[in-house]
Amino acid sequence: MIDSDFQTLKKTIEKLLGIQCQCYKEDYIKRRVLSRMRITGKEHYRDYNSYVLSDKKEQELLRNALTINVTKFYRDKEVFDLIKSEIFPEIIRNKGRMRIWSAGCATGEEPYTLALIIHDLTRLKTDVQITIFATDLDREALKKAKAGVYEKRSLENLSENQIRRHFTVTEDDKYEVKPHLKEMIRFSQHDLMSGKPVTNYLDMILCRNVTIYFTEEQKNELAKMFNPALTLKGFYVMGKTEFMSRKVEDLYEPYNTLQKVYTKK
């Protein structure tokens, strides 16, 4: 009976929230749901399902719980150091423009980090066209990303010089991203489960620390979806704890396996 009630709740999640539960590990779904059940005082899946159906605020809170991301500026600094020192200069030198997709951007720290790096590399080259597509399923996370206002702890990996040049201190001692970085980024809602890329002709796709709760099959489908969206030799950056499956490794060549960076064949 309990399992039947949980399956009913999963159907509600899929229909009401647009989240495809089969693409996530069941233990992950249960942990997130049980957390919301404890907070709302619901003991049974059946009761919580009824509550979700009747309460729009809880629908958003559950969506946020299922798509939660923890991030900060320059998370996994070694990856961004590689991007800054080798990859971006190569793209700019060869193409004179850059199109990047930050897939699963959460609250925006990753795309703003990319914009910060690009700005510092191209400030003397005003003719370089830059577009960063930043997407996430979570509407609330995207709202925060567009606002670009962060606590000081999110900036702990940045130097004081970087903070001074790229952020404005607000009245409540938070830090707002300056317009010269915001204008590089196009934020939009996008479901990685949709099977369609946000755009094509991309020079780089970053999908880092997003797929750890996906099934192996779904991870492979993502790698297949990303491939045709990239230009030839375009870069695919994975999370440090993730790996390229043998089923899709024929689509990519290793560029830096330690930092989980690959290029399209």
C-alpha angles and dihedrals in degrees: 000000000000091000091049091052091049091051089051090052091050090054089052091051092051096046099038102033100028093233115139103222095191088069092062130064109263093230089058092052091048094049092052093045093047089051091056091044091055092049093049095042096242115146100185134050090231092057093045091049090055090048093051091049092053103038121065093188091057089049089061093043091052091047089052091048092052095047099037119148129187113208147142139189113292092008106182092018094198091065093052091045088056091048091049098044102038119005105046094044089052093051093046092047094049101037111016090222139062135213115186134177120207099195114199093013095172109190095353107261093124099051091043089051089053091048090050092052093046092048092053091048097047105033089111092044107067095171096067111111113218129187124171115189109203119188141174138162094229111089094195092052090050091050090056091044092054091049090052096204118142143175117250092250090065088061097050093115093055125088121243088248092056092048092050093049099043107030139057119213110234127217091261092052097258125128124245122198111244121244095252089069097037092056092061094060133076110196119198141156113258134164113221087204091064093085092229127102119233089241142335140242090057123169093200139013121194117194103163129168090348102102100050089105095043124101118254090250092054092048089055092048090053092052089051092049094049095050101071090041090063126080117240108293089009115159127252115194119196131187119276093247095046129088140203111254119229088236091067104023090100087069095060142041122218113252099170113354094186091060092036095242120150137174129221114257 
